[in-house]
């Protein structure tokens, strides 16, 4: 039976003045709306106990399986307010399918696509006043997640699981405008390995990336790019984003999905719109020699990372212990054209010819 997420309204919601104050400068992940979606799965009963309820803490037993074996997954997507005041989600069904794939890898129950989408749309609908206006790339960030809540210390798939969606108003990722970032490159650390959880959106992958990311901070870099650590012959992805290269002859190149790379929704969207911008897209193995050599000889003229939070971020240089490879300071015209094309669809500034938007309000 499909979940309906009946509403149990927060008896003490934020005041309109409080909401206005948050939306004036929301930051990212600092503030949360009045409600959250919740459902529970049990081995014997399946999915149930679904509701929209007041935002608040979960009561977690110290023996809850997630605290010991990290059996959890999450997603990230946004709701956008268009100029006419309507609110839309961007490709929520794609997030739902990836959520299912992550669940299968982590031995968690698969939430039906329609239930995932219902949870998100119902939450956005009840907390619509928290969706910022269209100006300044503001949006409502949505975080669906699932975790093993069974109280049990044995090593096996949990028989009780909690699903939830929370929402957080989000300001522009770049408060001072979009600027190129420098990326640290490592083949020492790995966020995931062959046969591991790289294609699942689970917290362990992000935790595994932090040591390399902080190493990058020490070298003036804001993110880290991983080279496959065993054979050291394959570029993979950043700690939390996919990576693209733009060549001088009009090709858009990104590492192929090999099971160690997360299948990004923004990544997939870029591959679609790039063709409409006249680019030839290539998903294939990219070696470190190609990455660094292409920048050195002028074959690669731009590079960027992409993900839900920042959308598209131009890369200024790649750095490693072996040296620095700086891209031309040409304003990244192709990167910015791709970025604008994605944002124009999300905010309703151009027709949605792909059927990616889902109206909520």
N, C-alpha and C positions, 0 to 999 in steps of 0.2 A: 504494500500500500504506500502511495506517495506521501511524503511528509508535507505538512501544511504550515508549520511554524506559527501557531496562533500567538497573538500578542498579549503579553502581560506587561502593561505599561509601567514605566518608571514613575513612582509616586513623587519623586523629588528631582525632576530633570533640571538641567542647567537653565538659568534665566536667559532671556533673549540678549541681554547685555553681555552676559558671560560668553555666549556663542559668538556674538559680534566681535568681542575682544579677541577671542581665539582666531577667528577667521581673518582678522586684520593682519596677523603674523603667526600662521599656524606652525611653521617649522616642519619637522618630519618626525612622526612617531612620538610626539610629546603630549598630545591631547587625544581624548577618546570620546566618542559620542555617548548618548544616554543609554543605549541598548546594545545587546549582543544576541546572536543566534546560537542556540545550543541544541544538540541532539546526542543520544546515547545509543550505542550498539552493544548487544550482548550476543554471545554465541547461540543461545537458545531462542532468543526473541527477535533478533535482527534489529533494525533501526526503529527507534521510538523516542518517547519523552522529548519531542521536539517543541521548541518554543522560542519566541523572541522575548527576552526578559531584561531587567535592568542590568547595565554593565556593572560587573563586580568580580571579586576574587572567586576562584575555584577553591574548594576545600580539598586539599590533596593529602592523602595518607602517606606517611613516610615510606611505606612499602609499595607505593604505586610503581608499577613496572617501568613507566617512562623515566623515572628518576634513576633507574639502575641500568637499563638497557637501551635507552634513547630510541625507543620505538615511537617515532613521531614524524609527521610531515607537515608542510604548510604550502600556501600559495600567496600570491600577491597580484592584485588587480586594482583598478581605479574606477570611480564614478565621476563623470564629467558633466558640469552644468553648461548648457549651450546658451547662446545669446538670447534666445527666446524664453529662457528660464527652465526649459525641459532638462531632465537628467538622464544620462545614458551610460551604460556599461560598454566596455570595449572587449569583445570576443570572450565573454564569460564561459561559453561552452568549451573553448579551447583550454581554459584554466581548469575546468571541471574534468576534462579528459586527462590532462596531465596529473591532476590530483589522483585520479584512479590509477594511473600508471605508477605513481610514487607509492600509493598504498599497496599495490601488488608487490612491488619490490621489497617493501618493509613489512610484509606479512600483516597488513592491516586490512580491515574490510573496505570494499569499494563502495563509496557513496554514489548512488545513481546521479547522472548528469543533471536530470531535472530537479533533484533534491538540492544539489549544490547551488544551482542557479536560483531556485526558489529561496533558499536561505539568504543569499546575497541580495536579491531584489527586495525581499520583505524587510531586511534590515535597512537598506538604503531608503526604502519608501517611508518607514516610520521615522527615520532620522534625517529626512531630506533637508531640514533647515541647516544641517551641518555641512552640506555640500557647498563649497565656496563658489563665488562668481567665476565667470570664464576668464576674467582678466588675469594676467600674470602667471599663467600656467598652474593655477591652483586646482585642486581636485580633492576627492575623498578617497584615501587609500584604504583598501579592504584586505584584511588578513584572515582568510580561512585557514584552519589548522585542525589537526587530529592527533590524539595521543593516547597511549595505552594507560588507562586509568585503573585497571584491575589491581587489586591489592594482592600481590603474589610475587615471590622472589625466585621462582623457578625460571629457567631460560626456555621460553617457548612463546609462541604468538599469544598475545593477550586475548582474553575472552570477554573483556569489557573495555570499551573504547569510547572516548568523548570527542565529539566534533563541535567546533565553534567557529563563529565569524565575528571579528571585532572591526571597528572602523575608526580611522584617524584622519582628520583634516590635514592636508599636505600642501605646503607652499612650493614655490619654484625650487628645484634642486640647486640651481645656480643663482644665489641671491644677487650677485653682481653681474649677471649676464653669463652666457655660455662661453667658457674659455677652455683651451686645450689643457689636458692634464698629462703629467708624466707617469709612466708605468714601469714598475720594477718587474724584471723577468727572472724567474727562478726555475732551475731544473734540480734543485736540491730537495725542496718540499713538494708534496703532492696533496691536492684537495680530494682526490679519489683515484682509484686504480682500476685496471682492467678486471672486469667481473665484480666490481664494487658497486657503490651507490651513486656514482657520478651523474647518472641520468635521472635520479630521484631528487625531488626538492625536499631534502631533509636537513635538519639542523646540524648534523654531524659533519656534513660537507663544509658548511660555513665555519664551524669551529676549527676544522682542520686547516682552513685557509688563513686563519688569523696570524699564525706565527710568521708566515711569509709576508703578509700584509704589513705587519708591524716592522719587519725588516725593511720593507719598502719605504715606510715613513722615515726611517733613519737616513734614507738616501734621497729624501725630498720628493717621494712619489706618493700618489694618492691611492693607487691600487696595485695589484700584482697580477701578472700573467704567468700561467703555469705551462711549462714544457713538460711533456710526459716524462716522469722521473726515472723509469726503468731503462728505456733505450735512448732517451734524450733526443729523439728525432721527430717529435710531433708537437706543434703548438696546440694548446687546448682552449682554455678560456680564462677569464679573470676570476677573482675570488667570488664575485657576485654578478658578473655580466659576461655576455658573449662578445667576441671581437671580430671586426671586419677590416679588410684592407682594400683600398681603392688604387687601381693601377693607372698608369699613364695612357693606356690604350682603352680605357673605359670598361674595365672588368671590376666586379665586386666579388671579393674572395673571402670565404669564411671557412674555418675548419669543419670538416664533415662530422656528423654525429656518430660517435663510435661506441657509445655506452658509458663513456667517461665524461661526457659533456651534457649539460642540461639543455633540453630542447626549449629554448626561449620563445615565448609568444611574440615578443617584440622582434626577435631574430626572424621568425617566420614571416611576420608582417613586412619586414624590410625586404626580404627576398621577393615578396610579391610586388611591392610598389617600385622596387628598383628597376624592374623591367619596363615599367611605365615611364621611367625617367631616362630610358635609353641605355641602361647599363646591362652588361652580360654577367649573370650571376654564376658563381662556381662554388660548390660545396665539395671540398676535397681535403686531402692531407696537405698541411702547410708545415714545412720544416723550418727550424730556426735559421738555417742558412738562407732560405728564401725570404724570411722575415727581415733579417738584418741586411742581407745582400741587396734585396730590393730597395730598401731605403737608401743604401749607400750608392747604388748606381742609378737611382732616379726612376726605377720601374714602379715602385710604390710611392704614390704622391700624397696619400692621405690614409689615416687609420682612425677607427673609432670603436668605442664599446657601446653596448646597448642593454637595456633592461627596463623594467617597469618604472622604477623610481626616477631615473635620470633620462629616460627615453633614449636619446643618442648623445654621446659625449665625445667630442673630438680629442684625439690623442696627439700630444705635441712631441713626445719622445719616448723611446724604450731604453731603459737602463738595466745593466747587469754588472756583475763583478768583472766582466770582460771589457766593458766600455759603454758608450752611449751612442744611440742612433736617433738623430733628430730629423723629424719630417719638415718639409718646406713650410715656412710661415706664410702660407698663401690664403689664409682665411677659411680653409677647408670647405670650398664651395659645394662639392658633391655631398659631403657629410651633412652640411646644413640644409641642403635641398631635401635630402632623405628625412632629416629631422622634421622639417616643416611639413613634408607630405604626411607623415604619421600624425603629427599634432593637429593638422588641419582636419583630418578625418575624426580624430578623437573629440575635438571640440566643435564639430559640426560646421566648420567653415567651408567645406567642400562636400559635394554629394558622396554618400557612402555607397560606392558601386560594388563593394565586396560583401555587403550584408554583415559587416562586423559589429555594428552598433545595436544595442538592445535598449529600447526606451523603458525607463522605470517610472518616471514621473512626467 
